[in-house]
Amino acid sequence: MGGRVGPFELLIVLAVILLFFGANKLPGLARSLGRSLGEFKKGRAEGENGTPKQPEADVKAAKDAEKPQEVPQKGRDWEDKPKV
C-alpha cells in the first residue's frame, strides 16, 4: 500500500471506466477531461504570472467597450402626446 499506481492497476481502472460509461461516451469524456486540464493549466499560469491571459476576442470586445458610444437624444415628443 505504497500509494503508487502501477500499470496493472491503471488497466483495471480503465476497464471499469469502459464498462461504466461505454465505448460511445469515452471520446467525449476524454475531450472534456482534456479541456478541463487545459483550463486548469491556464489558470495556474495566470496565478504564477499575476496577470490573466485574455483571448484576442475578449481583448477586442474590451477595446470596443471603451469607445464612447453615441447616446440618443431624448426628444420632447412626450410633451406632444395627449394625456389619457
ABEGO torsion letter per residue (X at the ends): XAGBBBAAAAAAAAAAAAAAAEAAAAAAAAAAAAAAAAAAAAAAAAAAAGBBBBBAAAAAAAAAAABBBBBBBBBAAAAABBBX
